[in-house]
Every structure is written in structure tokens, then in C-alpha cells.
């Protein structure tokens, strides 16, 4: 309720009813959950296993998994449209309402986030670890120590963002983040085999954490603020699912690119070390291209300052609509309520001199279906226009 007041959302009468578990289970979209899980599982399997198959992408098991996976994802979208119709009487609530994508810039931001995290967790973090251990020949402990700049940089970038997200436009921060992603993998793609860690790997890891923190924070806040309250949880779930899929797709696609280079064999006169370096660099080039595309897309997205107080976010209690706030109090009276069902009715728009607490009623249903009203403060008498009309009629009569 407090969030509604901060968002300037006008509240009408709100009723919350406890429902049996069996009723709630009927609303769960089990079919949609199966379709999207199976579809993406088969798609990711074909993506990650194509390079290892006997005939590559033309292998029957790879092609069948890819086709079935894409078909299941398309079927999931069709099912979400079907159960999301207004005339749907099944009672099932869509797992991902397609209406969420109608909000401006939301889909484009999701694409940018996907390409960014394909770069970061999908390619950079995995292939840089292999680079340190297989090419630089350092121990796992030293490899771990080499990522400490990301930890320190993360604290600095988060502190910077906390004080600037409400000042600097989100579009500019997204561009800075994607440029940082691009630079981080570009340094690894150009890095020779024998070069100091401080020359190219260190600035690469520092740039990566700048991109990761800025892109995540700006896009996460934008997603939560661009949809109404009833879709915020769904938008957050879609956002985190997109990041998880980006990580998986990045791992699979990066491995597919590197393995395709490895399967062609070394160039004439190329040493084994140079061949390994070129194989790893191909994955970094793929990540660089993905983040470069996202950087260009950032130019077309409209994301303003995040986390700042917009006009109308905080309502003045002295204004006309100052009584729109709601304080929700739940009271249970088991001695008078055998069914245990409680209904909370809150008046969202107060009139006259009535306070929010005076507009709150708790209704208890007994076994006979009757209701009992329990109001903590008796409402102040408010003149009723109907009563005045009756009095006038009586006087005329």
C-alpha cells in the first residue's frame, strides 16, 4: 500500500480473500512451465552439444533437439496468449502475460541485458579462467587472486551508482556499461600469449565489473518501474530468467565458436600454443561483437534517471487526495469464525474528514454466510445526500 502511495497510484476498494490451496493450484500454469522449461532445455542442449557431435549441426540428434526446442518455445508463447485472454474461463493465470511486452522500451532493454551478460558471464568469466590456467600456466589459487580487482571495483561502482543513479540518465549509464563490456573482451581478444597480467587482463577485469554493475542496476530498476504494480513480480522474474538464459547461451555459443575454430586445425607453421590462443580469442571476438551490437541498441532506448522522486510520487496529506493512503490491518476472530476465512475491505479514497483507519473494516464470515464488521474506530458521521433528500420530501409532504 505504501508503494502505491509512492507511485501515485489511486486505490479503489481492495478486497483480499484467503483461498483454499486447491483453488490456488488451479490457477498455476503448469502447462506453460513445462513448455518453456523443456523448450529452452532442448535449445541450450543443441547449442552446447553441436560442436561435439559427429556431424556438427547436421547431426540428427542436434537438429531434432533444436527444432523441437524452438517449437516448444513458440507453443509456450501461444499458450500464454490463450490463457491470457479476457474471455478465458479456465482460471489459469499465465506464467508470463504477453501484455508485459507492450510497455515502451522493455523488450529492447531485455535484449541489451541479454547481449551484455552473454559477454560477461557467458564468455569473459569462463574463457578468462581457461586463459589464466592453460596459457599463462598459473595455479587455481593465483587465478582466483587475479579476480580480486572485480571485488574491489564492484564496491566502488556500487557506491558510485548509489549516489548518481538519480542524477545521471539511465541511457548514458547503459552506454557506459556496454562500452565497458566491449572493451573488456576486446582486450582479451587482442592479448598475446606472453604479456603481463597488468597490461591487458587487469584493465579488462576492471572494465567488466563496471559494465556488469551499471547494466544490471539500471535495467533492473527500469524494468520494475516501467510496469504497473500487478506486473512487477512477473517483470522481475522475466528479468532474472533472461540473465540466466544469457549466461547459458553465452557459454554454449562461445564454446561453439571456439570449437568450430579448433575443428579446422592449426594454420601451416602455427605452433600449438598460438593455435590455442587463436581458439580462445575467437570466443572473445564473439563476445565483443555481441556487446558492440548492444552498445548500438542503447542509442535507441529511452531510459531516464532511476530511483529519483518523480512529480506525484509522494502525495501531500493536505491536498485533495491526501486521504488516498491505506493502512491495512488484519484481524482474525477464530472463536466467531469456524471457516477461518477473513476478508479485508479497505476504502482507498477517503471522503470528508474520515481517516484511513476509519475507512477500514474487517469482515468475518461465519458458517452461515453472515458477516460481522469490526472497525477499530467508529466512523465519524458524514452527511448523506440521500438523507437530505428524504428530509426535504418529508417536509414537503
Secondary structure by P-SEA (a helix, b strand, c coil): caaaaaacccccbbbbbbbcaaaaaaacaaaaaaaaaaaaaaaaaaaaaccccccccccaaaaaaaaaaaaaaaaaaaaaaaaaccccccccccccccccccccaaaaaaaaaaaaaaaacccaaaaaaaaacccccccaaaaaaaaaaaaaaaaaaaaaaaaccccccaaaaaaaaaaaaaaaaaaaaaccccccccccaaaaaaaaaaaaaaaaaaaaaaaaaaccccaaaaaaaaaaaaaaaaaaaaaaaaaaaaaaaaaacccccccaaaaaaaaaaaaaaaaaaaaaaaaaaaaaccccccccccccccccccccccccbbbbbbbbccccccccbbbbbbbccccccccccccbbbbbbccccbbbbbbcccccbbbbaaaaaaaaaaaac
